[in-house]
């Protein structure tokens, strides 16, 4: 049998035999943007901090409209955020959810699997968090842990890894056929920028918790992670659920680019309710409340210089 026929048989979705090897065509330029995503300079929006905040608010208003559309139409949306450590995934997720209803849009960030979960079907613990109608689920890391950290750090066997590459395209096609809108983002960051962010986290006590032993080890295995990413894309960048790569060297631009792109993938209409009128407060009707001294208050250590100044959230 010719080599072409062998490859065709190996990658056929109808072929029941196990995958026995992984062949990856090397990328000509690692993490280079696809020509179709390059925007001419004259069409790009130049930002400063003030214009960034203004544009972020505008996009967040659109996200609220999208949320209402998803709720009213009973849509099921899954958005996966993967990529290098310190690539800015959490920052984007935070900006997406800031103005949304947590009962409609929720974040799933699973810890290390328990001993019991390790004996389950690999996708089982992720499937438990898939959305019902009218819900959006954002996966901060996902089942692609098997193709990344588990592969590089040796937390799975070779057979488990190869079975994942075989199974995940069909698993995702099944999700899409069930009516789930599956969107996958990969956040790409240069080694220089990742190191800068790691150093910033080390210097900031409020961010030091973000650095795990796995994050530190990823620096010494940069090339292995690159190979794992390329192998992953070669098998899981399917037309039903393609990967969208976000250039994340600048976190501000990455946030806006990702949110704006997300809004283009789900057609929606503005279902913002009409302005409502606040009803009058109920009259006392002779009710006498207990003495305020019966209650235990939090000590008022802080006091505003201007009593009328307050946060509007």
N, C-alpha and C positions, 0 to 999 in steps of 0.2 A: 504494500500500500504506500502511496506517495506521502511525503511529509505534509503537504497541504491537506490531503484527505484526513490524515491523522489529527491535525489541529482542528479541522472542522468537526470531526467526531467528538473530540475532547471537550469543545466548548458548546456543543449542542445542548439546549435546555432539556431535550427529551432523553438524553443519554443517562442511564441509571448508574453507571459505574462511578466510583469515587474518583475525585481529582487526585492525581498522584504527584503532580509537580506544578510549579508556578513559573511561567515565562513572561517576562516583562520587557517591552520595548523601551529602552532608555529615552528619557526626554532630551530633546536637543538643547533646551535652555531650561534649567530647573526653575519652577515656579514663575516662569515668564507669563505675562498676561496674553490671553488669546487675542489675535488681531481684531476680532469683532468687538472687544471690550475697550479698545483704546479710543479715548475721546479726544478730538482735536483741541488744542489749547484754547482756541477762541470760543469753544463751547463749554469749557470748564468754569466752575464757579470758584472764585478766589475768596478765601475766608480769613477772618480774624476772629478773636474770641467772642466779640459781641455779635458778629453776623452768624457765627456757629450756634450760639445760644438761641438766636432768633429763628434760624432754620430748624434747629432741633425741636423747638416748640411747635413750629408749623407741622413738622412731620408727626409729632406726637398727637396733634389734633386729628390728623388723618388716621393714625393708628386707632384712636377712639372710634372713629367712623367705621373702620374695618372691623373692630371688635363687635360693634352693634350689628353689622351685617352678618358676621359669623353667627352670632347668637340668634338673630331673627330667622336666618335661613337654615339653621341646624347644621352648619358646616363642621367638619372635623379637620383640624389643622395641626400638623406636627412640623416643627422646625428644629433641625439638628445643628448644633454649633460644635465644630471640631477644629483642630489645628494645633499649632505649637503651643507649648507652655508660655504664658505671659504674652499671648498674641492679642489679648483684648476681648476675648469672648464674653467674659463676665461683665465688662463695661457696656457692651452692646445690649446684652440681655437686660441689664439694669435700666438702660434708657428706654428700651421697648416697654418694660412692665411698669415704669414709674407712674403713668397716668391710666393704667388699665385696671379692670376689675379682677382681683386675684381669684374670684370664683369662676371666671371665664378663661382667663389666661394665667396659667401656672407654670412654674419652673420645676423641672425634674433634674436633680443632680445626685445621682445614687452613689453611696459609699462603696468601699470594697465589698464584694459579695461575701455573705456568711458561708459557713461550712455547708449548711443546708442548701443554700442557693447554688453552690458549686456543683451539686448533684442534679440540679434541674436542667431542663432543656435550656440552652444558652440564652435564647431570646425571651424566656419566660418572665424574668423579673422586669424586663423593659415593657413587655406587652401589657403588664398590669397597669401601666401608667398611660396607656394610649387614650386619646380623648373620646368622649361621647359626643353626641350631636350638640353643636353650639359651644364647643370648647376649643381652646388653643393650648397646645403643650409645647414648651420650649425645653429641649434636652440640652443641658450643659454637660457635654460629653454624653456618649450613647453606647449602643452596641458596637460601635467602631473602636471601643477600647481593645477588642480582640485583635484588630489589625494594627494597633499602635503600641501602646505600652505593654500589653500582654505578649505581643510578638517580640518586641525588642528586648524586654526584660526577662523573657523566658517563663512567663507565668502561665503559658498554655503549651500543650504539646504540638508537634508538627502536624499530627493528624487533626487535632482540634482547629488549628489555624487553617489548614486546607479545606476542612469541612465548612468553616465560616465563609471562606471566599466562594465556595460552591453554593451555600445556602442563602447568603444575604441578598443577592439580586432577586431570587424568587420570593423571599420573605417580604422585600419591599414592593415587589410587583403585587403581591397578595394584599398588602396594605392599601395600595393605590386602587386595586380593583374593588376593595371594600368601601371605597368612597373617601378615604383619607387623603388630604392634600399634603404630600410629603416634600419638604424643602430642606436641602442640605447645604450648609455653608462650611467652608474650610478657610480658617484665618491663617494667612501666611505672613511670617515675620522674618527678617534677616537675622543672622547670628549676632551681628553687632548690636542691633536694637534689642534683641532678647537679653543679651548680657547687660545692657544699660538698665533695662527694667528690673532684672534680677538684683543688680546692685542697689537700685532705688528702693526695692522692697527690703533688702537687708538693712538699709539705713533708716527705714521708717518703722518704728515699733508697731504702728497700727496696721501695717501691711505684711509684717514678717511672717504671719501665720499662713500667708498665701504660698510660701515656699515650702514644699514638701521634699522629703528625701528623693522622691521620683523626679521632681523638677531639677534638682541638682545633678542627679545622674544623667538626665537627658542632655546636659551640656557635653558630657564626655562621650555621648553616643549620638551626636548630631547626624553623622552620615548614616547610621543605621536607621534613625527615624526618617531620614529622607528616602531611603530605599523602601521602607515600610509604607510610606505615604504613596510612592509611585506604584508599588505593587497593588495597594488598595485601590487607587484610582483606575488602574488597568482593568480591574474586575468589577468595580461597583459604580462606575460613572455610566449609569444606564439611562436611556432616553426617558423612561418613566419617572426617574428620580435622579437627575443629573447633579453633579457637584458644582457649586458656585464658589469660586475662590475670591476671597477678599484680601486685597493688599492692605496689611495692617501695620505697616511701619509707622504710620501716623494714626494714632488712635482716634483723634477727632474726625478725620476724614473717613476712616473705616466705619465709624458709627453711622454717620450720615449716609455713606454709600450703601451700607447694608440695609438700613431701614428703608431708604428710598427704593432700593431694588425689591425688597420684600413686598412693599406696597404695590409694585407693578405685577406681581405674580398672582395675586388674588383679586379678580375684578370685584368691585364693591360700589355701592351707592351710598349717598349720605342719608342716613335714617335718623339724624339727630332730632330728638323730640322738640316740639315747640316750647318756647319759654313758658314756665309755669308761674302761677301766682301763689305766694305763701299765704296759707289760711291764717286767720287771727288766732291768737293764743287763747286757750280755754280759760274761762273765768275761774276764780278761786272757789266759788260756791260754798264758802264757809269752812273749807278744810283748813285745819291748823296743823302745821308740820311739827315734828319733834324738835327739841332744842338743838341748835347746831353744835353745841358742846358735847352732844352724845356721839358725834362722829370723830373718827381718827383721821387727821389730815397729814399729808406729806409736808415736811418742813419747807417753807418758802424761803430758800436760801437766796434765790435770784429775784431781782426786781428790775423792771424796765425803767429806763430814765424817762421815756415818754410813755405813759400808760396806754395811750391810744395806738401805739405801734405794735403790730403783731404779725405773725406769719399767716398768710392767707390760705395755706393748705388745709 
